[in-house]
Amino acid sequence: MKAKTFDKKFDDNRSLAGELDLSKARRPNQEQKRVNVDFPVWMIESLDREAKHLGVTRQSIIKVWLAERLEKAASTK
């Protein structure tokens, strides 16, 4: 399909799902890599309390807080 046809379908709010091969789709800079981090018990307990309070998992709160901190550090440079 040519880009012009694709754009026309998109502009007309028509479904493009059948036109895309999502089997190899990747989100840039969103690939995951497993890491292991050791935390003191008091920190794990604090993380768990905060995660429970927010209704999220420990892993989620760690990711969000690290992302916020990294974004803040990047914006001050």
C-alpha positions as CSV (number, residue, x, y, z in Angstrom):
1,M,0.0,0.0,0.0
2,K,1.3,3.4,-0.8
3,A,1.7,6.0,1.9
4,K,-0.9,8.3,0.3
5,T,-3.5,5.5,0.5
6,F,-2.5,4.6,4.1
7,D,-2.8,8.3,5.1
8,K,-6.2,8.6,3.4
9,K,-7.5,5.5,5.4
10,F,-6.1,7.0,8.6
11,D,-7.7,10.4,7.9
12,D,-11.0,8.7,7.2
13,N,-10.9,7.0,10.6
14,R,-10.8,3.6,8.8
15,S,-9.2,0.6,10.5
16,L,-5.6,0.0,9.6
17,A,-5.1,-3.1,11.7
18,G,-5.2,-5.4,8.7
19,E,-2.6,-3.3,6.9
20,L,0.1,-3.5,9.6
21,D,2.5,-6.3,10.5
22,L,2.8,-5.9,14.2
23,S,4.7,-9.1,14.8
24,K,8.0,-7.2,14.7
25,A,6.8,-3.9,16.0
26,R,9.0,-2.3,18.7
27,R,8.7,0.8,20.7
28,P,12.0,2.8,20.5
29,N,13.9,3.0,23.8
30,Q,11.3,0.7,25.4
31,E,13.1,-2.6,25.1
32,Q,13.4,-4.3,28.5
33,K,16.4,-5.8,30.2
34,R,16.3,-7.6,33.5
35,V,18.5,-6.3,36.3
36,N,18.9,-7.4,39.9
37,V,19.1,-4.8,42.6
38,D,19.7,-5.5,46.3
39,F,17.8,-3.2,48.7
40,P,18.0,-3.0,52.5
41,V,14.9,-4.6,54.2
42,W,13.7,-1.2,55.5
43,M,13.6,0.1,51.9
44,I,11.7,-2.8,50.6
45,E,9.2,-2.4,53.4
46,S,8.8,1.3,52.6
47,L,8.4,0.6,48.9
48,D,5.7,-2.1,49.7
49,R,3.8,0.3,51.9
50,E,3.8,3.0,49.3
51,A,2.9,0.6,46.5
52,K,0.0,-0.8,48.5
53,H,-1.2,2.8,49.3
54,L,-1.1,3.6,45.5
55,G,-2.5,0.2,44.5
56,V,0.4,-0.7,42.3
57,T,3.2,-3.3,42.4
58,R,6.6,-2.7,44.0
59,Q,8.2,-3.0,40.5
60,S,5.8,-0.4,39.1
61,I,6.6,2.2,41.8
62,I,10.3,1.6,41.4
63,K,10.1,2.1,37.6
64,V,7.9,5.3,38.0
65,W,10.2,6.8,40.6
66,L,13.3,6.0,38.7
67,A,11.9,7.4,35.5
68,E,10.8,10.6,37.3
69,R,14.3,11.1,38.7
70,L,16.0,10.4,35.4
71,E,13.7,12.9,33.6
72,K,14.4,15.5,36.2
73,A,18.1,14.9,36.0
74,A,18.0,15.2,32.2
75,S,16.0,18.4,32.3
76,T,18.5,20.1,34.6
77,K,21.4,19.5,32.2
